């Protein structure tokens, strides 16, 4: 089903975005503590 494929691609993209966001948040937390990134 085409719709399912579309949804799956969308979910994959969201998962990627979530991972990137987590990385960025971690970097910001480190930066706030004054650690070198």
Secondary structure, 3 states (H helix, E strand, C coil): CHHHHHHHHHHHHHHHHHHHHHHHHHHHHHHHCCCCC
